[in-house]
Amino acid sequence: MMQGHSRLTKKRDFREAYKKGTVFKNKYLVIWKLKKENSGKTRIGYSVGKKLGNAVERNRLKRILKEACRRKEKEIKLGYDLIILARGPVKKKNFSEAQEALLDVFTKAECLKK
């Protein structure tokens, strides 16, 4: 992770984003976006449910999502907590298709700098 971005890891942070955040969806991904005042960082959390496969498959999906975010991190606005939830159909997608889905949902959520 570069400056200005870090991982969202604590259960209470996830809970807060789920409860107070705004939801944006497409067929493959769901994003919860929560504005964090006085924060110069954007924290990103990844969630892949057990319905999407065994641990190997879920970890593969998380790695794909993390890499897609890493490639776009210079364009992601600062000062937010984001949770990215993978949905079933994304399992069948390759990296570039998953990255496209992520860009689509980031655009809907207005998470990218102009």
C-alpha positions as CSV (number, residue, x, y, z in Angstrom):
1,M,0.0,0.0,0.0
2,M,1.2,3.5,-0.8
3,Q,0.8,6.6,1.3
4,G,-2.7,7.6,2.0
5,H,-4.2,4.1,1.8
6,S,-4.3,1.3,4.3
7,R,-6.3,-1.8,5.1
8,L,-9.5,-1.8,7.1
9,T,-9.2,-4.8,9.5
10,K,-11.0,-4.2,12.8
11,K,-14.5,-5.7,13.2
12,R,-15.9,-2.5,14.7
13,D,-14.7,-0.5,11.6
14,F,-16.4,-2.9,9.3
15,R,-19.6,-2.8,11.4
16,E,-19.5,1.1,11.4
17,A,-19.1,1.2,7.6
18,Y,-21.9,-1.4,7.1
19,K,-24.2,0.5,9.4
20,K,-23.5,4.2,8.4
21,G,-22.0,3.8,5.0
22,T,-23.6,4.3,1.6
23,V,-24.0,1.3,-0.6
24,F,-23.1,1.0,-4.3
25,K,-23.6,-2.2,-6.3
26,N,-23.1,-3.8,-9.6
27,K,-23.6,-7.4,-10.7
28,Y,-20.2,-8.5,-9.3
29,L,-19.3,-6.2,-6.4
30,V,-20.9,-4.2,-3.6
31,I,-19.1,-1.2,-2.0
32,W,-19.9,0.5,1.3
33,K,-18.4,4.0,1.4
34,L,-18.1,5.9,4.7
35,K,-16.7,9.5,4.8
36,K,-14.1,9.8,7.7
37,E,-13.6,13.3,8.9
38,N,-10.1,14.4,9.8
39,S,-8.6,11.4,8.0
40,G,-6.0,11.8,5.3
41,K,-6.2,8.1,4.5
42,T,-8.6,5.9,2.7
43,R,-8.9,2.4,4.3
44,I,-10.1,-0.5,2.2
45,G,-11.5,-3.7,3.6
46,Y,-12.3,-6.8,1.5
47,S,-15.1,-9.3,2.2
48,V,-15.7,-12.6,0.4
49,G,-18.4,-14.8,1.8
50,K,-18.1,-18.5,2.3
51,K,-20.8,-19.1,-0.3
52,L,-18.2,-18.2,-2.9
53,G,-16.1,-21.2,-2.4
54,N,-13.4,-22.7,-0.3
55,A,-10.6,-20.7,1.3
56,V,-8.3,-21.0,-1.7
57,E,-11.0,-19.6,-4.0
58,R,-11.9,-16.8,-1.6
59,N,-8.3,-15.8,-1.0
60,R,-7.8,-15.7,-4.8
61,L,-10.7,-13.3,-5.2
62,K,-9.3,-11.1,-2.4
63,R,-5.9,-11.1,-4.0
64,I,-7.5,-10.0,-7.3
65,L,-9.5,-7.2,-5.7
66,K,-6.4,-6.0,-3.7
67,E,-4.3,-5.9,-6.8
68,A,-7.0,-4.1,-8.8
69,C,-7.2,-1.5,-6.0
70,R,-3.4,-1.2,-5.8
71,R,-3.3,-0.4,-9.5
72,K,-5.9,2.4,-9.1
73,E,-4.8,3.7,-5.7
74,K,-3.4,7.0,-7.0
75,E,-6.9,7.7,-8.4
76,I,-8.9,6.8,-5.2
77,K,-10.1,9.8,-3.2
78,L,-8.7,10.1,0.4
79,G,-10.6,10.3,3.6
80,Y,-13.0,7.3,3.3
81,D,-13.5,3.8,4.7
82,L,-14.4,1.4,1.8
83,I,-15.6,-2.2,2.1
84,I,-15.6,-4.2,-1.1
85,L,-17.8,-7.3,-1.0
86,A,-17.5,-9.9,-3.8
87,R,-20.7,-11.3,-5.2
88,G,-21.1,-14.8,-6.8
89,P,-20.7,-14.0,-10.5
90,V,-17.2,-12.4,-10.0
91,K,-15.8,-15.8,-9.3
92,K,-15.9,-16.7,-12.9
93,K,-14.1,-13.6,-14.0
94,N,-10.5,-13.1,-14.8
95,F,-8.4,-10.3,-13.5
96,S,-9.1,-7.7,-16.2
97,E,-12.9,-8.3,-16.0
98,A,-12.8,-8.1,-12.2
99,Q,-10.8,-4.8,-12.4
100,E,-13.4,-3.5,-14.9
101,A,-16.2,-4.4,-12.4
102,L,-14.3,-2.6,-9.6
103,L,-13.8,0.5,-11.8
104,D,-17.5,0.5,-12.6
105,V,-18.6,0.3,-8.9
106,F,-15.9,2.9,-7.9
107,T,-17.3,5.2,-10.5
108,K,-20.9,4.7,-9.2
109,A,-19.6,5.4,-5.7
110,E,-17.7,8.5,-6.9
111,C,-14.5,7.2,-5.2
112,L,-12.2,8.2,-8.0
113,K,-10.5,11.6,-8.4
114,K,-11.5,13.5,-11.5
